[in-house]
Amino acid sequence: MTDVVVIGCGVSGAATAWELARSGLSVTIVDRYGPAAMASGWTLAGVRQSGRDPAEIPLAIAAVKLWENLAEALDAPTGYTQDGNLRIGMGAGDLPALKDIAETGAACGLPISFLDGASAVRDVAPAIAPVVAGATFCATDGHADPDATVNAYVAAARRAGATTLFGEPVIAVETAAGKITAVRTASHRIATGAVVLASGVMGDDLLAPFGADVPLDVKYVTVIRTKPVASTLKQVISVADVRNAEAACAGRQQLDGAFRFTSGIEPWSGAMHERNGRPIIAPPIRALAETIESFGTVVPAALDAEIDAYWCGLIDQTPDSLPVLDRVEGARGLFVARGFSGHGFCLGPITGKIMAALVKEEQSPVDISAFSSSRFAKAGASAFEPVTLHG
Ligand SMILES: Cc1cc2nc3c(=O)[nH]c(=O)nc-3n(C[C@H](O)[C@H](O)[C@H](O)COP(=O)(O)OP(=O)(O)OC[C@H]3O[C@@H](n4cnc5c(N)ncnc54)[C@H](O)[C@@H]3O)c2cc1C
């Protein structure tokens, strides 16, 4: 018998497991692959408060406060650095939306400003080519190393007593009289009174019996990583695609000097295969070419670096681009943290605290009323505003 089973060992599940284990509960983390095998490994790993829905900004602010001391708390490096985020507009038509983002962020307490013109942007980030029209700049945003962070959480959770079961999916969540009793994998039945489902794009099959599936539109993003080169870009950048209310491309230079950059989001065919026990989605050459073209136009130094790796990552997009952080009404002891819509890496540390508070029937450290699981069923998925410029 374990007090809590956490399904999914991305940043959300690993952070939740650590918070629960260090508060004295027995915890088992189950992942069909292993730590950071899906979005939390595929990610760009920007740690960004700016450019979010106002409902989500307090979560991101609370998360950044935790990021600032996370490596110490976990006693392991996270690769976190706080050098700011630039959301770039390429043309004059993009600038009103960027000014709105700066105003909304400032009203929520962020140190965010609007930079008018290429030279203002290049004063902050000389690596940006003089082809841009302006940008927002939020100084307390940053980035981190996603694999190091998730592994640091898992190691700290283990030191606090958590156990792990990797390489097997949970295939059923069992209940009796409306209460969680166990989870089953192909070879294990783990008796438990509580389950946190932090399973990213997967897991609808586990929630559907309780009427709690989250309406997700799963899309893909192409990611390219180069070999390390001299450090020229400290900020995370994204290029606003105002027409589609998304980011056209985004990128950063890792602390080791490697550029890591992404495309915008595209519809996903569903094709995925496994290699060495990890899920793989290969990008079409067209997407690679477009990603290189978009990012290289803005950060030309990236074009001289050698390609080291490329992959696709999946985005768990909800109708309002906000996550579900909630208990499940139909099954006492079942909790869900999914649907981060491409923004959940930054939120990991606060997601862990929120989910641990829900399991322990304590007050959430941040208002989570906007993230209920029932909001889509009540309003109908189509009732939500189209996605705003989150990127
Ligand atoms: C290309 C890309 C760029 C991104 N950029 C950013 C960014 O700059 N900043 C940001 O904040 N966010 C970003 N995101 C989003 C962010 O990475 C995710 O929101 C976050 O990592 C989600 O973490 P998670 O733990 O909820 O899910 P995941 O990391 O997807 O973890 C879910 C885990 O559940 C496991 N699982 C699923 N089903 C089962 C089952 N039945 N049994 C057992 N295990 C199961 C999977 O194997 C997986 O390991 C990006 C995402 C992508 C793909």
The ligand as a Gaussian input file, in Angstrom:
#p B3LYP/6-31G(d) Opt

LIG

0 1
 C        8.496000      21.776000     -28.028000
 C        7.920000      22.263000     -26.730000
 C        8.312000      23.504000     -26.221000
 C        7.824000      23.942000     -25.000000
 N        8.289000      25.103000     -24.479000
 C        7.927000      25.467000     -23.232000
 C        8.515000      26.592000     -22.618000
 O        9.368000      27.267000     -23.194000
 N        8.123000      26.909000     -21.359000
 C        7.178000      26.190000     -20.688000
 O        6.847000      26.540000     -19.540000
 N        6.609000      25.110000     -21.246000
 C        6.968000      24.732000     -22.485000
 N        6.416000      23.631000     -23.066000
 C        5.394000      22.899000     -22.349000
 C        5.981000      22.070000     -21.228000
 O        7.141000      21.390000     -21.666000
 C        4.921000      21.088000     -20.729000
 O        3.739000      21.810000     -20.419000
 C        5.385000      20.365000     -19.488000
 O        6.649000      19.771000     -19.690000
 C        4.348000      19.315000     -19.154000
 O        4.872000      18.505000     -18.139000
 P        3.981000      17.308000     -17.609000
 O        4.775000      16.676000     -16.527000
 O        2.622000      17.810000     -17.280000
 O        3.798000      16.338000     -18.873000
 P        4.887000      15.413000     -19.594000
 O        6.248000      15.942000     -19.462000
 O        4.365000      15.118000     -20.953000
 O        4.862000      14.098000     -18.727000
 C        3.800000      13.179000     -18.787000
 C        4.378000      11.818000     -18.474000
 O        3.305000      10.917000     -18.269000
 C        3.704000       9.659000     -18.753000
 N        2.496000       8.879000     -18.999000
 C        1.494000       9.152000     -19.861000
 N        0.522000       8.218000     -19.759000
 C        0.938000       7.339000     -18.811000
 C        0.370000       6.151000     -18.264000
 N       -0.822000       5.661000     -18.672000
 N        1.067000       5.492000     -17.314000
 C        2.277000       5.944000     -16.893000
 N        2.850000       7.061000     -17.384000
 C        2.188000       7.753000     -18.321000
 C        4.499000       9.976000     -20.015000
 O        5.376000       8.932000     -20.334000
 C        5.224000      11.259000     -19.608000
 O        6.549000      11.015000     -19.148000
 C        6.878000      23.157000     -24.294000
 C        6.469000      21.927000     -24.798000
 C        6.992000      21.471000     -25.996000
 C        6.569000      20.121000     -26.502000

